[in-house]
């Protein structure tokens, strides 16, 4: 990633500034820079799988790693998005079986990560999702039908990234992290109040782009949060075959940034950790790495057979940690959720599912010339020649197509 030919002096000054800021960030918490960068000894977990608030001494917090409980309004909003996200995941899986979607990488079981990632950001912040983060994009405010358009196999992403401050979901692994640091670097150069959340999975941490993105963000002290959803498998490769680090969050110290690990099925803890991460990044503390331990309950995609590489007992163990059930139990116990609210939220989720069924059932008009229109701003001679050839072929085929249609 090249910045400029005369970048030596600013680079040296930027490095010193990053080191000083790291020391200052640690001082604010009364701890050493090493303790600031290293994750807490135990992952942050505030609500247990049964929906009970854990005693403060058992939440994994320690000096420099303290997290207040999110507000009630934020928790209720998160729960509603959890329910909607779960319904969307299930609806999309059905649409794939019906042939109305080409493929869908379900985030069933990971909805807490998806929802918290979107809710922790301000309207002017950017989010760069993975192909599995459709629920996060939807929670960010993008129309659900537009979010799912890409999974029909259409040429475009379905929504305007600039309008929503959300990068287009794409299949290439980890490339979005480089895009994220690029946006963060531009925002810093322009002195904009922008935080960037870059999402990836555990498999992405084994890619070279992961190293390049984190190193660049740390050296240039960028306001980026790298949010790793550790769902234990890179398709069929378990985490133990990817890394023997104590945790993926421990990788942060090697780049000179703060790391933290959190229960990825506990939306209360996720909101607490990510809210603080955003505040730190916005306040000039530099980039952070947050690892959320979660689990992909369903297959990698509808084309995957997960029974070939994991046992049903393992899946059952994680099903007991379901984030939706955990949050429902917690809010009900606290008196924040009653039957009327549950009915309203369920009805909203069904409305979203119905809109998806209707929107994804519509036929999309196909224009083959779009193959050439958006490759370059100014088409090359080769593209123009290919476009003419295709137009001629389509014109020659048109009479036979029309006759077949007439004979029906």
N, C-alpha and C positions, 0 to 999 in steps of 0.2 A: 504494500500500500504506500504509494509515493505521495508526499505532501508538497514539496517544492524543492528546487535546486539549492536555494539559499536558506535551508531550514536548520542549520547547525546551531546557531546561537539561540533561537527560540526553543529548540529541542532541549538544550542544556538547561535553560532557565526553567522550562516546563518540568523537567525531571526534579530539579531542586524544589520547586513549588509543590510537586506531588508528595515528595518525601516529608516536607514540612507540614503539609496538610494532614498527612497520615498521623504524624506525631501529635498534632493539635487535636485531631479527632479522638485519639486515645486519651489525651489529657482531660478532655471533657467528661470522660467516664471514670477518671481516677485510676486508670490501669495502664499497663505498658503497651507499646505498639504491637508486640507479639500477641498479648492477650486480646487485643482489639481485633487482630486479623484472624486468629484461631477461633473456630466455632466453640460454643459452650460445650462442656464435657458430655452433656446429655442433650438430645434433641429437645426442642421446645414443644411441649404438648400441654395444653390447658384443659381440654375436655377429653375424658377417657372414652373408649368405644361404647360404653353404656350411656353416655350423655351426661355424666356427672362432672362438675367442675373439680379439678384436682386441687389439693392444698397447694398454696403458693410454693412451699418448699419442695414439692414434687413436680413442678412444671418445667424443670430443667434450666431455670434462670440462675444467673450468678452475676457478680459485679461486672458492669459493662455490658451485660446481656439481659437486661430487665425489660419486660414488656407489659404495659398496662392492658387491661381488657378493653376491647373495642366497645363503642357505644351501642345501646340497644337498637337504635334505628339502623345502624350499619349492619348489625347481625340479622335483623329481620329482612332487610333488603337482600342480604347474601343468601338467606334461606330460600327466599322466593326464586332467586336465580338458580339455586341448586335444584329445586324441583323442576323448573322449566328446562334446565340443562339435561337432567335425567330423562325427561319426557322426549326431548329432542333427540338424544342419543338412541333411545328405543325406537322412535318413529323413523329415524334415518336408516336404522338397520332393517326395518320392515320395507322401506322404500327400495333398498338395494335388492332385497329378495324379490320384489315385484318388478325389477328391471327399470325403475324410474330414476335410479342413480347408478353410476358406473361402479363406484367404490366408496367406502366410508370407513375411515379409521376412527373407531369409537373411542370416546374418553369415559365410558361407563366406569365409575369407580374413582375417576380423577376429577370429578366436577368441582370439588372444593378448591383445587389448585386453579382451575380455569376461572372460577368466579372471583376468587381473591385477587388474581392477577389483574383482572379488569377493574375491579372496584377500588384498588389502591391508587389508581392514577387520576390525575386532574385532567380536565378536558383538553388542555394544550399539550399534554404529554403524549409520547408515542409508544406503541406496543408492536413488537415483531413476533408473531406467533409461528408455531410449527404447523404441519399438515394436520396434527391431531387436536389443534386448539380451536376448533370451530365454536365451541361453547363460550370460550373466552372472547372471541371476536363478536359473537352475538351479544354477550353481556356488555361489551363496550358500546353497544348501541347500533350496530349494523343490522339491517333487516335480515331476519333468518333465511328467507328465500335467496337473497343476494349472497349470503354467506355460503349456502350450499350449492350455488350455481357451479362452482368449480368442480364439484364432485360428480356432475353430470357429464364432464368431459368437454365442456365449452372452452373456447379459446381464451377467454378473459377470466378475471378473478371475481367478477360479479359486483364489485363495489369500488368506490373511489378511495384509494388509500389516503390521499391528502385531506379529504373531507373528514374522515373518521380518525386520522392519525393512527392507522393500523396498516402494517405491511401485508401484502398479499400472501396467503398461505401457499407454500410450494413444497414439492417433494424433495428436492436436493437437500441433503442433510447439512445443517449448520451454517449454510450461506447467510441466513437471516441475521446471525450474530455480527457478521461483518457489515451488513447494511445498518444494523442498529448503532454500532460504534461510529459509522460514518455520519449518521444523522446527529448523534450526540456531539461529535466533533464540530460539525457545522453549527449546531446550536451554541456551542461554547464560543466559537469564533465570532458569532453574531451577538453574543451576550444575551441570549434568550433564556427565559426561565423554563427550561424543558428538561424533563427526566425521561429516560428511555428504558423500557422494560423489554429485555430480550429473553425469549422463552426457548428452551431446548429440552431434550430428554437425556437420559444417562448415556445412550449410545453416542450422542453428539460430543460428549466429553472426550471421546477417543479419536476425534477428528483433528486434523491440523488447523482447520479454521477456528476451532475453539481456542487453541493456544494463541493464534494470531489476534483474535478479537480481544481476549482478556489482556494480553500483553499490551496491545495498543491502548486499550481503555485505561490501564493502570499508568502507563508511562505518560500519557497526556491528561491524566486525572479527569476523566470524563464522567458525567452524571448518568451512568448506566447500571442497571441491576440485571445481573445474569441469573435467571430463574430456571433452575434445573429440576424438572419433574422426573425423579428417579422412580420409574415404575418397574424396575428390576430386570427388564428384558429389552435388548436392542433387537427387535423382531424375535429371534429364537436364541440369541446369545445372552446368557445370564450375566449379571453385573460382575460376579466373581471371575469371569473370563475376560473382563475388560479392565479392571483396576483392582489393586490390592491396597489402595490408600485407606486410611481409617474411615474416611467418608469422602464423598465428592466435594463437600464443603471445605475440607482440609486443603484442597488444591488452591484455594484463594491465597493463602500465605505465600505461596511460591511466586505469585504475581505482585504481591504487595498491596493486597486489598482485603477488606473484611469479609469473612465467611460465616454463615450460620446454617444450621440444619433444623428442620421443623417437620412435625407430623403432617404429611400432605393430605390426610383425611380429616384433619381437625381445622375447620374453616375459621374458628375463633383464633387459634394460634397463627394460622396463615395470615389473617388480616392484621394481627398485631405485629408480626415480623415484617411483613411487606410494607405496612404503613410506616413503620420506623425506617425501613430501608429507603423508601421514597423521600422521607423527610431528611435523612442524612445525605442522600445524593443531591437533593435540592439545596441543602445548606452548604455544599462545597466539600463534603468529606470524601468525594471520589467514588469510584465504582465499588459494587458489592456483589458477592456471590451467595445466593440462597439456594440450598438444596431441600426439596420437599420429598419426603419418603412416602410414596403412594404405590398404587398397584393397578395395572391394566386388567380389569376383570374379564374382558372379552378378547377375542383374537386380535392380532395386529391390524388386520383388515378382514373383510369378508372373504378374501382369497387365501387366508392363512388358516392352518390347522394347528391350533395351540396345544392340542393333546399330544403332539409329537415331542414336545420339549418341556412340558410341565405337568405336574400331577394335579388331579382334581382336589386332593386334600389341601394343597397349597392355596388353590383358588378359594376353597371353602373357608380357610383360615382368614383370608383377607375380606371375604364377604361379611364376616362378623364385625369388621371395622368400617362398614359402609358410612361414608360422610353424610349422606342425606338422613339416614336413620339417626345417626349420632346428633346431628344438629336439631332434628325434630324433638328428640327426647330432651335435649338441653333447654331449648326454648319453652317447651311445655312445662318442664319442671320449674322454671323460673316464672311461669305465668305470663309469658310474653306471646304465647301462641295458643289460641283456642280453636274450637271446631269451626267457627265461622270464618276465621282467617285461613284455616286449612282448606275449606271449601272454595274460598275466593282464589287462593293460590293455585289449587288444582284446576279450577275452571280456566284460569289464565294460561296454564300450561297446555290444556287441551285446545285453546284457541290458537296458540302458536303451532301446535302439531297439525291442526286442521289447515292453517295457512300454508304450511309446508307441503301437505298433501296436494292442495289445490295448485299452489305455485309451481311445484315440480312435475305436475301432470300436464302442463301446457307444452305444446309442441314449440320448439325453438326453430325459427326459420334459418335455413342454412344458406350462406352466400360463399361459395368456394373462393371467390376473389379476395376474401379477407386473408387468405394465405399470404398474399403479397402486400397488402395495404399497410401493415403495421410493422414491417421488418426494419425499414429505415425511413427517416423523415423524407428523404429524397430517394425514390426507388432507383436501383442500379440498372444498367442495361440488361443484365442477365434476368433480373426479376421482371422487367417489362416484357422481355421475350417469353418467359415462362407464362406470364399472365395472358399474353396473346394466344399462345398455344392452348392453354386451358380453355379460354373463351371459345376458340374455334372448335375444340373437341366437344364442349357442352352444346354448342349450336348444332353440331352434326348429330348429337344424340337426342336432341329435343324432339324431333318428329316421332321417333320410335317410342319415347316415353309418353308423349301425348296420345299416341294410338293405343298404347296399353291402358292408359287411364280411361280412355273413351270406351274401351271394351269391358270395363268392369261393371 
